[in-house]
Amino acid sequence: MRIEVPLAQASRLLNHGPTVLVSSQHGNQRNLMAAAWAMPLDFKPPKVAVVIDRQTLTRRLIEASGVFALSVPTLAMADLCTTVGSVSGQSLIDQGREDKFGRFGIDQFSGPVLGLPLPAQAIAWLECRVLPDFGVFDAYDLLPGEVVSAWADAEVYRDGRWHFEAADPRRSIHHVGGGVYFTLGEMLHTRNLDAS
Ligand SMILES: Cc1cc2nc3c(=O)[nH]c(=O)nc-3n(C[C@H](O)[C@H](O)[C@H](O)COP(=O)(O)O)c2cc1C
């Protein structure tokens, strides 16, 4: 079951550094790519930043539409993540093929605020509006976005945090390079050593 995450807590969906999927759409063209370089940027209003190479179709669609979405894929989606992160959407168009959603059989639903195509098997979804470049972003292909909707799967995210303890294979994945990922290890509850 999908639950809405308060926007003030949207950063928690990315705090643990998962590899994400980036959805984009302009007109009737939609696309999906993988991104390991995504991060929370601010609480209020909630912001994220993601590096999206200017050679990608994703970048062109986002620049044309002004919106994008980040989703958190699972262990069960690792091959899909590598695939949409290796195949260029533009090459599919050039070859007259279906887009990545059709070609790789990705179930999708429409984002509640921006209507972006979101992969249904993921465990969290953030729809974002592109923010103006604050100065340093452009040099690094970094896109800042304001989060306008945040949702998560209650099986693995509830009460304000992730519950990956018993979530196999619905855990997030973390790219280390060359198509190799780790999943999260042990959960640690910590205390502040300076607290009286
Ligand atoms: C695990 C993984 C992580 C990636 N991370 C990024 C990233 O953070 N930024 C980026 O620009 N490209 C990243 N890529 C590469 C893009 O996903 C890739 O260029 C993709 O084919 C672009 O698709 P498009 O041209 O259809 O938009 C990553 C690829 C993989 C497999």
The ligand as a Gaussian input file, in Angstrom:
#p B3LYP/6-31G(d) Opt

LIG

0 1
 C       23.674000       2.208000     -11.466000
 C       23.795000       3.376000     -12.390000
 C       23.896000       4.670000     -11.877000
 C       23.975000       5.784000     -12.715000
 N       24.063000       7.028000     -12.180000
 C       24.047000       8.120000     -12.993000
 C       24.034000       9.426000     -12.419000
 O       24.012000       9.628000     -11.208000
 N       24.012000      10.475000     -13.294000
 C       24.004000      10.305000     -14.658000
 O       23.983000      11.295000     -15.396000
 N       24.005000       9.061000     -15.216000
 C       24.011000       7.973000     -14.407000
 N       23.977000       6.713000     -14.961000
 C       23.951000       6.583000     -16.418000
 C       22.555000       6.822000     -17.025000
 O       21.559000       6.106000     -16.331000
 C       22.613000       6.413000     -18.506000
 O       23.416000       7.337000     -19.195000
 C       21.268000       6.264000     -19.175000
 O       21.407000       5.398000     -20.271000
 C       20.659000       7.562000     -19.637000
 O       19.445000       7.256000     -20.270000
 P       18.681000       8.239000     -21.236000
 O       19.657000       8.733000     -22.272000
 O       17.598000       7.374000     -21.809000
 O       18.156000       9.358000     -20.403000
 C       23.943000       5.601000     -14.123000
 C       23.849000       4.290000     -14.652000
 C       23.775000       3.191000     -13.797000
 C       23.660000       1.815000     -14.370000

